[in-house]
Amino acid sequence: MPLEGKAIVLTGAAGGIGKLLARELSDAGGRVVGIDRVECPDCAETLIADLGSRDGLEMLARDLGDRRVDILINLAGIQYFGPFERQDPLAIWSGYVVNLVAPALLMHAVVPQMLERGDGQLVAVGSVMGAVNYPHFATYSSSKCGLRGLCEGLRRELHQSGIAVTYIAPRAVNTPLNSPLVLRYAALTGMTMDEPEAITAQIVEAIRRDRNDVYLGFPERLFVRLNALFPSLIDRALRPNDLKARALLQTTQT
């Protein structure tokens, strides 16, 4: 898909990957409208919005419905690492809204115009954790799992419409989304973190090629397949990391 002249809407455009993605899409000739809670200097236009607010989402959905959108990229997300029972209930609610409900509502807002034109692309940036659900990331993993399911269902529903649906699942990326605690966990478990520049290039390539499901990183791609076929095998494989996480989280609690 050529990006020259495309009207592109990007959520989370002021974040670590968002800034790079907005810049690269603009350099490719797209007109990028960024959505974030602050100004997005690398975008042609910024829509200030709170994706965790019902009122904010309703206003944003109306705005997108009234403007041309050729490509919608749902990048924004929030993450929690820690024991499920210690997560604040409001944070649980916000995580599902930002990671899953917001993308669904924004897709819902732009699909009618794409159907009318017979052209468009819906893009969602999820996570490998959406296919291999990690302990102590339960709400984040399950929200990304839902996002993956949303894209799969829409792809099957819209397959004759001219609308492409692209789901991209990176492994861990070295961005400010990771708290200091997550970085300590990554060091303890030997978790590989990709640099955002490399991930940005792969996201743009997936968009250009109208890819379906794209999983980034090895051996994570293998784990995705094994988890689908032999989940109990991955249960056992993740137990050492679970024990390390428990020990780390115990020290922070005390």
C-alpha positions, 0 to 999 in steps of 0.5 A: 500500500503506497502511503503518499497522500494517505490520511493516517490517524495514529493513537499514542502518537506522542509516545516512544514508538508513536513519535518515530512512527509519526515521523516515518509515516510522514516521511513516506508522504502520509498526513498523520493526525496524532491522538494523545493527551499532549501535542504530537510535534511530529504530526501534521495535526494533534487531537488532544483526547483521553482514551480512558474517558467515555466522554473523550472517546465519544467526542473522538469517535464523532470527530473521526467519523466526520473526517476522512481516515484512510488508515487508523493505527491503534498504538496507544496502550498502558501496562501493569506488572504485578500481582493481580490482587494488588492492582487498583480496580480503577487501573484494571478498568482503565487498562481494558478501556485504553487497550481494547475498548478504545480501539474497538470504538475508533474502528467502529467510527471509521469503518462506515466511511471505509465501507462506502469507499471500498478501501481502508486499513485498520491497524492495531499494535498489540503484543506477543503477550496477547498470544502467550499470556504472562503471569503478573501481566494478566490484565495487560495480556488479556486486553491484548488478547482481546485486541487480537481477537477483535482484529481477527473477527473484523478481518473475517467479517470485512474480507470482501469489503476492500478494508485490510485489517493488520494486527502487529505483535511486538515482543518487549520494546525499550520504551518508557512504557516499561516501569523500572520494576519491569526493567528489573524483571527483564534483567532477571529473566533475560527478557530481550527488549527490541529498540523502538527504531527497529520495531517502527520500521517493521510496523511501517513495512507491515502496513505497506504490505497489508499484512494480517497477523505479524509477530515480531521477534524470535523465539517469541514467534515460536512460543506463540505457536507452541502455546496455541498447540501445547499450552501446558508446555508453556505453563511449565516453561514460564514457571521459573520466570514466575518465581523470579517475579514473585521474589522481585515483587515481594522485595518491593512490597516489603 
